[in-house]
Amino acid sequence: MAERRRGRKREHYYRMAKRAGYRARSAFKLKQLNRRYKLIRRGDVVVDLGAAPGGWLQVAREEVGEKGFVLGVDLQGIAKLPYENVKTLVADITDASTPELLGNNLPRAADVVLSDVSPKISGVWSVDHARSVELARTALTIAERMLAPSGRSLIKVFQGEYFEDFVSKIREKFEFVKISKPPASRKGSAEAYAIAKGFKRF
Ligand SMILES: C[S@@+](CC[C@H](N)C(=O)[O-])C[C@H]1O[C@@H](n2cnc3c(N)ncnc32)[C@H](O)[C@@H]1O
């Protein structure tokens, strides 16, 4: 029964994404979180980690408008989006040279760093959780390098044993942190999103 409901919800967002021309259902997660927390504003410079196939890039571009700039990075190539101010790179966020590569492709310090990075799912829960937290920590480190003072961030992380430790790390760096699960996220899934505002750049 619950499985059928989940299937219907997936199908619902799949259809909505198709109708709206979004490349991924996950676009609605960002739209819902952004509506609630006002993370992305007109003219912002946004970095999107784990951006393939590009649903979040499309939503971020809608929000920043013509004057902003969006940079996406992923292990996989991303088909070109029809906007001059959206750029994509193929890179591994855990690679030591990636922060510099990102920095070299930005017009100025970022206002927002997003991360929807997910590990390749092994099916062994403890392993997938630990990998997700490791990737979320990497995303936080990159956000610290890229963000302007008072910048904002949105980082996906799977809930579990190391979740609270990650949340306390992000709380040290931002004035405001909230954990949220948007309606478009499956109820049974362990994913949650850390919304962080007011980056404390020392
Ligand atoms: C859920 S998908 C992102 C969907 C995207 N937000 C969208 O709306 O289209 C997660 C992405 O994380 C990427 N990823 C996983 N590990 C990565 C890494 N170490 N560096 C860069 N990207 C990574 C995967 O290739 C995958 O495309």
The ligand as a MOL file (V3000), in Angstrom:
LIG
                    3D

  0  0  0     0  0            999 V3000
M  V30 BEGIN CTAB
M  V30 COUNTS 27 29 0 0 0
M  V30 BEGIN ATOM
M  V30 1 C 20.6080 13.2280 -7.2000 0
M  V30 2 S 21.7820 13.5660 -8.4480 0 CHG=1
M  V30 3 C 21.6510 15.3100 -8.6360 0
M  V30 4 C 20.4150 15.7620 -9.3550 0
M  V30 5 C 20.4370 17.2480 -9.6740 0
M  V30 6 N 20.2870 18.0540 -8.4650 0
M  V30 7 C 19.3380 17.6450 -10.6370 0
M  V30 8 O 18.3790 18.3010 -10.2190 0
M  V30 9 O 19.4480 17.3250 -11.8320 0 CHG=-1
M  V30 10 C 23.3190 13.3820 -7.6100 0
M  V30 11 C 24.5480 13.6440 -8.4550 0
M  V30 12 O 25.7230 13.6270 -7.6220 0
M  V30 13 C 26.8050 13.3100 -8.4730 0
M  V30 14 N 28.0100 12.9750 -7.7000 0
M  V30 15 C 28.1960 11.9330 -6.8540 0
M  V30 16 N 29.4460 11.9460 -6.3460 0
M  V30 17 C 30.0740 13.0380 -6.8790 0
M  V30 18 C 31.3850 13.5820 -6.7480 0
M  V30 19 N 32.2970 13.0140 -5.9470 0
M  V30 20 N 31.6870 14.7140 -7.4390 0
M  V30 21 C 30.7570 15.2850 -8.2670 0
M  V30 22 N 29.5010 14.8190 -8.4170 0
M  V30 23 C 29.1620 13.7000 -7.7480 0
M  V30 24 C 26.2590 12.1440 -9.2860 0
M  V30 25 O 27.0090 11.9530 -10.4700 0
M  V30 26 C 24.8190 12.5910 -9.5460 0
M  V30 27 O 24.6750 13.1840 -10.8110 0
M  V30 END ATOM
M  V30 BEGIN BOND
M  V30 1 1 1 2
M  V30 2 1 2 3
M  V30 3 1 2 10
M  V30 4 1 3 4
M  V30 5 1 4 5
M  V30 6 1 5 6
M  V30 7 1 5 7
M  V30 8 2 7 8
M  V30 9 1 7 9
M  V30 10 1 10 11
M  V30 11 1 11 12
M  V30 12 1 11 26
M  V30 13 1 12 13
M  V30 14 1 13 14
M  V30 15 1 13 24
M  V30 16 1 14 15
M  V30 17 1 14 23
M  V30 18 2 15 16
M  V30 19 1 16 17
M  V30 20 1 17 18
M  V30 21 2 17 23
M  V30 22 1 18 19
M  V30 23 2 18 20
M  V30 24 1 20 21
M  V30 25 2 21 22
M  V30 26 1 22 23
M  V30 27 1 24 25
M  V30 28 1 24 26
M  V30 29 1 26 27
M  V30 END BOND
M  V30 END CTAB
M  END
